[in-house]
């Protein structure tokens, strides 16, 4: 949940099923990254433990596989962000869940676009970061109708990363 994601296209369709972070495709990628990057600077920016399961290594593995999803995706959305997207139609990433990617600059609380660029990933795939407590959007008309609600019901970002939520509680 914490490091897993899906991709949606410009029409809001899920392009492929998310792959579990325990998939073997990322084995050893963290060590390769460490061998070619300034680890202290990277950790200073990301502020998260470097592990093969983190989203950055899943994306590197997808690049190596030549995944066409990386070229056709309008947005990368982490699992909780996908739920929010399907409720509201609004693409955004909640900060605490995005922090599990190793692609955040914890100082600016935004995407680390220098790192994203250096990995050859498209910036436009990464939607705006929202903080917990932010209104992510209102229910789409279809969702509201299916639930018997009015479309003015707001969806609020919560601290989606389980460790962050536990710490706050």
C-alpha positions, 0 to 999 in steps of 0.5 A, a space after each residue: 500500500 505505502 509504496 505501490 501505485 497505478 497509472 491513469 491515462 488522460 481519460 482517467 482509465 487505469 492503464 495496468 493493475 498495480 504490481 506489489 512492492 514485494 515483486 522481485 523486479 526491484 531486487 538489488 536496484 537500491 544497491 545499484 542506486 547507492 553505488 552511483 549516487 550521493 547517499 547522504 544528499 539523497 537521504 537528506 532530501 528524501 528523508 526515508 530509508 532506502 530499500 528495494 521496495 520503494 517506488 523509485 526502484 519500481 519505476 527504475 525496473 519498469 524503465 529497464 523492462 521498457 514498460 509502455 505505461 511510462 510513456 502513456 500515463 497521464 499520472 502516477 497515483 499511489 494506492 490511496 490516491 487512486 481511490 481518491 481519484 476514482 471518487 473525485 476525478 482529481 489527480 493529486 498525491 497526498 504528501 505522506 504516501 508520496 514520501 514513501 517513493 524516495 522521490 520527494 524533497 522533504 525540505 520543500 514538501 514537493 517532488 524532487 524534480 531534479 532526481 525525477 529528471 535524472 532518472 528520465 521520468 516525465 515530470 508531468 506524470 507527477 501530480 500536485 502534492 497535497 497535505 493531509 486535511 486538504 480538500 482533494 475534490 468533490 464526488 463525481 456526479 456518477 459516484 454521488 448518484 451511485 451512493 445516493 449523495 449530492 456531488 458537493 460531498 468533499 473528499 479530504 486528504 488524510 495522512 495515508 502512510 500508515 506509519 505517519 498516521 500511527 505517529 500522529 495518533 
